[in-house]
Amino acid sequence: MILSVLQAIFALAVTLGLFALGVYALRRFGPVSLLKYTPPGARRLAVLESLTLDPNLRLVLVRLDQEEKLLLLGEGRLIEVGPGGAEPHFHGGVL
């Protein structure tokens, strides 16, 4: 009796282990990851740096096509700060 219970628990552990290994392999090497792949030289957008000011505000420096932008994100707003301290450009609405 005890032997059959141990055998069932062992079989369940092996089955769950194989299932977890299959899920990991599919996420790591599956076709979705191949479709998302972009060569590093072909990327146009990059986040250079991010700084959290408080729980609601974050400064993000991004590069888009060799042009850097400083963005203030938070409280449902996006504020784009121009180069050289130019006037901020407010984008209303919810992010």
C-alpha positions as CSV (number, residue, x, y, z in Angstrom):
1,M,0.0,0.0,0.0
2,I,2.7,2.5,1.0
3,L,4.8,1.4,-2.0
4,S,2.0,2.3,-4.4
5,V,1.4,5.7,-2.9
6,L,5.2,6.5,-3.1
7,Q,5.2,5.3,-6.7
8,A,2.2,7.6,-7.5
9,I,3.9,10.6,-5.9
10,F,7.2,9.9,-7.8
11,A,5.3,9.5,-11.1
12,L,3.5,12.8,-10.4
13,A,6.8,14.6,-9.6
14,V,8.4,13.3,-12.8
15,T,5.4,14.3,-14.9
16,L,5.3,17.9,-13.4
17,G,9.1,18.2,-13.9
18,L,8.9,17.2,-17.5
19,F,6.0,19.6,-18.0
20,A,7.9,22.5,-16.4
21,L,11.0,21.7,-18.6
22,G,8.8,21.7,-21.7
23,V,7.2,25.1,-20.8
24,Y,10.7,26.5,-20.2
25,A,12.0,25.2,-23.5
26,L,9.0,26.5,-25.4
27,R,9.4,30.0,-23.9
28,R,13.1,30.1,-24.4
29,F,13.4,28.5,-27.9
30,G,9.9,28.7,-29.2
31,P,8.8,30.4,-32.5
32,V,7.6,33.6,-30.6
33,S,11.1,34.3,-29.5
34,L,12.4,33.9,-33.0
35,L,9.8,36.4,-34.4
36,K,10.7,39.0,-31.7
37,Y,14.4,38.9,-32.5
38,T,15.8,42.1,-33.9
39,P,19.5,42.5,-34.6
40,P,21.1,45.0,-32.2
41,G,22.2,47.3,-35.0
42,A,18.7,47.6,-36.4
43,R,17.1,48.9,-33.3
44,R,15.9,52.5,-33.4
45,L,14.7,53.0,-29.8
46,A,16.8,52.6,-26.7
47,V,16.3,53.6,-23.0
48,L,19.6,55.1,-22.0
49,E,18.8,55.9,-18.4
50,S,15.9,56.1,-15.9
51,L,15.7,57.9,-12.6
52,T,12.8,57.6,-10.2
53,L,12.1,61.0,-8.6
54,D,9.2,59.8,-6.3
55,P,6.7,57.0,-6.4
56,N,4.7,58.9,-9.1
57,L,7.3,60.5,-11.2
58,R,10.2,59.1,-13.3
59,L,12.7,60.8,-15.6
60,V,13.6,58.7,-18.7
61,L,16.3,59.5,-21.2
62,V,15.6,57.8,-24.5
63,R,17.4,57.7,-27.9
64,L,15.3,57.6,-31.1
65,D,17.2,57.6,-34.4
66,Q,20.3,59.2,-32.8
67,E,18.3,61.9,-31.1
68,E,18.0,62.0,-27.3
69,K,14.8,63.0,-25.5
70,L,14.3,63.5,-21.8
71,L,10.8,62.4,-20.7
72,L,9.1,63.0,-17.4
73,L,6.5,60.3,-16.8
74,G,3.9,60.1,-14.2
75,E,0.5,61.0,-12.9
76,G,-1.1,60.1,-16.2
77,R,1.0,62.7,-18.1
78,L,4.0,62.7,-20.4
79,I,6.2,65.8,-20.4
80,E,8.9,66.0,-23.1
81,V,11.8,68.3,-22.3
82,G,13.6,69.7,-25.3
83,P,17.3,69.9,-25.8
84,G,19.2,72.8,-24.1
85,G,16.4,73.4,-21.5
86,A,13.8,74.4,-24.2
87,E,10.2,74.8,-23.1
88,P,8.6,71.6,-21.9
89,H,6.0,70.1,-24.3
90,F,3.0,68.7,-22.4
91,H,1.1,65.7,-23.7
92,G,-2.2,65.4,-22.0
93,G,-4.3,62.3,-21.5
94,V,-3.7,59.0,-19.8
95,L,-0.6,57.0,-20.6
